[in-house]
Amino acid sequence: MLPPALAAGAIIACSAAMLKAIALARRLAPLPRPVLLVGQSGVGKGLLAQFIHVESARAGDFVAVAGGELSESLLHDQLAGHEAGAFTGAHRRVRGAFERAQRGTLFLDELPLWSQGAQSAVLRAVDERLITRLGAERELPLDCRVVVASNRSLEELVNDGRLLSDLRWRIGEFVIEIPPLAGRAVDVAALSYHFLDGARAEFGGPGPVLFEPAALERLVTYHWPGNVRQLRGVVEWSWTIAAMDAAERIGVTHLPASVLRDEAPLVPLDSSTRHALSRWAYDRAGRSRKAAAELLGLHPNTIDNHRRAATR
């Protein structure tokens, strides 16, 4: 039986693969160990990190740091902070990310791609649970949960010389792999309508509330190289163009050219996936056969047949 869509904050998931990742995140959330999230760019690693923070019930803040484009000195300052007078222009004390995440969660985005000096600083802080502000005389004890994101496996990064081998063993024991969006047809459908609802609320004005069946089929069979991030942009663009046309539904002609002209092979939908889509539509439509049929462009009897098959 296909579980109903799970909304974990902003996480929308129906597929077994994504629900498994979320279940593991919920299981690991209360534990004090670092968690590594591995997945392609755009799959939602930041959202899952926030979910872990919420599920951990830690009282402090969620603090995110993306240090890949910062110099080593700036990154160290961002992580550890500094005292007033520590350098020219340091007129006041500034708390670093580790300190701001006390009793909370520190999310380090793409840490394996940071400089090795910055990686060493993180390794020391995680190992010793201490941090020193620049210009300070005393170390500060740390109590923050660390979540790390990477779009490649740590083994590959160590072999390429991008990641300190010691850091690999410190952050790579509790790993959650986030599956790419391609092939997760039910998640694509759920997210497409989620982003459609969001576009209507954010952009305002009249606009379509449904997809034409051919347009939705194109979305759920597309290979999504940009994952969820790309899907959101596609839906928002399509809603805008359809609204300009005063269309009642988003059609194929409203989809961006980048999706329509992509020559990569589409992901075929087997019978079990079509059954799962009908089950999702039935749940979204408030268990109305007619409304579910409207979502997918099917006959209500087909919705019933697919639902029964999905629950066997």
C-alpha positions in Angstrom: 0.0 0.0 0.0 1.3 3.4 -1.0 1.7 5.7 2.1 -0.1 9.0 1.8 1.9 12.1 0.9 4.1 13.1 3.8 4.6 16.8 4.4 7.7 17.2 6.6 7.9 21.0 6.8 8.3 21.8 3.1 9.2 18.2 2.2 6.5 16.5 0.0 7.1 12.8 -0.4 5.1 9.8 -1.5 7.6 7.5 -3.1 9.0 4.6 -1.1 12.6 5.8 -1.7 12.0 9.3 -0.3 9.8 8.1 2.6 12.7 5.7 3.6 15.1 8.6 3.6 12.7 10.7 5.8 12.1 7.8 8.1 15.9 7.4 8.6 16.2 11.1 9.2 13.6 10.9 11.9 15.3 8.0 13.5 18.7 9.7 13.6 17.4 13.2 14.6 17.6 12.7 18.4 21.1 11.2 18.3 24.0 13.6 19.0 26.2 12.4 16.2 26.9 14.2 12.9 24.7 13.3 10.0 25.8 13.3 6.3 23.3 13.9 3.6 24.3 12.7 0.1 22.4 13.6 -3.0 22.5 15.5 -6.3 22.3 19.2 -6.4 18.7 20.4 -6.0 17.2 17.3 -4.3 16.5 19.1 -1.0 19.4 18.4 1.3 18.8 21.7 3.1 15.2 20.9 3.7 16.0 17.5 5.1 18.6 19.1 7.4 15.9 21.4 8.7 13.6 18.4 9.2 16.3 16.7 11.2 16.6 19.9 13.4 12.9 20.0 14.0 12.7 16.3 14.8 15.7 16.5 17.2 13.7 18.9 19.5 16.9 20.9 20.1 16.0 24.2 21.6 18.6 26.3 19.7 18.6 27.7 16.2 19.2 26.1 12.8 22.2 27.8 11.3 23.4 27.1 7.7 26.8 27.8 6.3 27.8 27.5 2.6 31.5 28.0 2.6 32.6 26.8 -0.8 33.0 30.4 -2.2 34.6 32.0 0.9 38.3 32.4 1.5 39.7 30.3 4.3 40.2 33.3 6.6 36.6 34.6 6.0 35.2 31.1 6.5 37.1 30.6 9.8 35.7 33.9 11.0 32.2 32.9 9.9 32.5 29.6 11.7 34.3 30.8 14.9 33.6 34.5 15.1 35.9 37.1 16.5 36.5 39.4 19.5 36.4 43.2 19.2 39.8 44.4 18.2 40.9 41.1 16.8 41.8 42.8 13.5 41.4 46.1 11.8 37.7 47.0 11.5 36.6 44.5 14.2 34.8 47.0 16.3 32.6 44.5 18.2 32.4 40.9 19.2 30.8 38.7 16.5 29.6 35.2 17.3 30.4 32.5 14.7 28.1 29.9 13.2 29.1 27.3 15.8 28.3 29.5 18.6 25.0 30.7 17.1 24.0 27.1 16.7 24.5 26.3 20.4 21.9 23.7 21.5 20.7 23.8 17.9 21.9 22.5 14.5 24.7 23.6 12.3 24.2 22.8 8.6 27.5 22.7 6.6 26.6 22.8 2.9 29.1 21.0 0.7 31.7 20.8 3.4 33.8 18.3 1.5 34.5 21.0 -1.1 35.8 23.5 1.4 39.5 24.2 1.8 41.4 21.7 3.8 42.3 24.3 6.4 38.6 24.9 6.9 37.9 21.2 7.0 40.6 20.9 9.7 38.9 23.6 11.8 35.6 21.8 11.5 37.2 18.4 12.4 38.8 19.9 15.5 35.5 21.6 16.6 33.5 18.4 16.1 36.1 16.2 17.8 36.9 18.4 20.8 33.6 20.2 21.1 35.5 23.5 21.4 35.8 26.6 19.4 37.9 29.7 19.8 36.9 33.1 18.5 39.6 35.0 16.7 41.4 37.2 19.2 39.9 35.3 22.2 42.0 33.9 25.1 39.6 31.2 26.1 37.9 28.3 24.2 34.2 28.0 24.2 32.5 24.6 24.8 30.2 23.6 22.0 26.8 21.8 22.1 25.5 21.9 18.5 24.4 19.1 16.2 26.3 19.1 12.9 24.6 18.1 9.6 26.8 18.0 6.5 25.7 17.9 2.8 27.6 16.5 -0.1 26.7 15.8 -3.7 29.3 13.1 -4.0 30.3 10.1 -1.8 33.0 10.8 0.7 35.1 7.9 -0.7 35.3 9.6 -4.1 36.2 12.9 -2.5 39.0 11.4 -0.4 40.4 9.5 -3.4 40.3 12.8 -5.4 42.2 14.6 -2.6 39.3 16.9 -1.9 38.4 15.6 1.6 40.6 15.0 4.7 40.5 11.3 5.4 40.1 11.9 9.1 37.1 14.0 8.5 35.6 11.3 6.4 35.4 9.0 9.4 34.1 11.7 11.7 31.1 12.8 9.5 30.5 9.8 7.4 29.2 7.2 9.8 25.5 8.2 9.8 24.6 8.7 6.2 21.3 9.4 4.5 21.2 9.1 0.7 18.5 11.3 -0.9 17.3 9.8 -4.2 17.3 11.9 -7.4 13.8 13.1 -8.6 14.0 11.2 -11.9 11.9 8.1 -11.7 10.0 9.2 -8.6 6.8 9.9 -10.7 4.4 10.2 -7.7 6.7 12.7 -6.0 6.9 14.7 -9.2 3.1 14.8 -9.4 2.7 15.8 -5.7 5.5 18.4 -5.9 4.1 19.8 -9.2 0.7 20.5 -7.6 2.4 21.7 -4.4 4.4 24.3 -6.4 1.3 25.1 -8.5 -0.5 26.0 -5.2 2.5 28.0 -4.1 2.6 30.0 -7.4 -1.1 30.8 -7.1 -0.7 32.0 -3.6 2.6 34.0 -4.1 1.9 35.5 -7.5 -1.8 36.2 -7.0 -4.5 36.9 -9.6 -6.5 34.3 -11.6 -4.7 31.3 -13.0 -5.0 27.6 -13.7 -5.5 25.2 -10.8 -4.9 21.9 -12.8 -2.5 20.4 -15.3 -3.7 19.0 -18.6 -3.0 15.2 -18.6 -0.4 15.4 -21.3 1.5 18.2 -19.5 1.5 16.2 -16.2 2.6 13.1 -18.0 5.5 15.1 -19.5 6.5 16.3 -16.0 6.4 12.9 -14.4 8.4 11.2 -17.2 11.0 13.9 -17.5 14.5 13.1 -16.2 15.0 16.3 -14.0 18.7 17.0 -14.1 18.1 19.9 -11.7 15.9 17.9 -9.4 13.3 19.6 -7.2 14.9 23.0 -7.7 14.4 22.7 -11.4 10.8 21.4 -11.1 9.8 24.4 -9.0 11.1 26.8 -11.6 9.3 24.9 -14.4 6.0 24.9 -12.6 6.1 28.6 -11.7 7.1 29.6 -15.2 4.3 27.4 -16.7 1.7 28.8 -14.3 2.7 32.3 -15.3 2.4 31.6 -19.0 -0.9 29.8 -18.6 -2.3 32.6 -16.5 -1.3 35.1 -19.3 -3.3 32.9 -21.7 -6.3 32.8 -19.3 -6.0 29.0 -19.6 -8.0 26.8 -17.2 -5.2 24.2 -17.1 -1.5 24.2 -17.6 -0.9 22.5 -21.0 2.1 21.2 -22.8 2.5 24.5 -24.7 2.9 26.3 -21.4 5.9 24.2 -20.4 9.4 25.8 -21.0 11.3 25.0 -24.1 14.1 23.5 -22.0 11.8 20.7 -20.9 10.1 20.1 -24.3 13.2 20.2 -26.4 15.4 18.1 -24.1 16.4 15.0 -26.1 17.2 12.8 -23.1 14.9 9.7 -23.0 11.8 10.0 -20.9 11.3 7.8 -17.9 8.6 5.2 -18.8 5.7 4.7 -16.5 4.9 1.1 -15.6 1.6 -0.1 -14.4 2.5 0.0 -10.7 3.6 3.6 -11.1 0.3 4.5 -12.8 -1.6 2.7 -10.0 0.4 4.7 -7.4 -0.4 8.0 -9.2 -4.1 7.2 -9.0 -3.8 6.4 -5.3 -2.0 9.8 -4.8 -4.6 11.7 -6.8 -7.4 10.0 -4.7 -5.7 11.1 -1.5 -5.0 14.6 -2.7 -8.6 15.0 -3.9 -10.0 14.3 -0.5 -11.0 10.7 -1.5 -13.2 11.9 -4.3 -13.1 9.7 -7.5 -14.3 12.5 -9.7 -11.8 15.1 -8.4 -9.0 12.5 -8.6 -9.9 11.8 -12.2 -9.8 15.5 -13.0 -6.2 15.7 -11.6 -4.9 12.9 -13.9 -7.4 13.2 -16.8 -8.7 9.6 -16.3 -12.1 8.1 -16.0 -13.3 7.7 -12.3 -13.6 3.9 -12.9 -9.9 3.8 -13.9 -9.0 5.6 -10.6 -10.9 2.9 -8.7 -9.2 0.1 -10.6 -5.7 1.6 -10.1 -6.3 2.3 -6.4 -7.3 -1.3 -5.8 -4.3 -2.6 -7.6 -2.0 -0.3 -5.6 -3.3 -1.6 -2.3 -2.7 -5.3 -3.1 
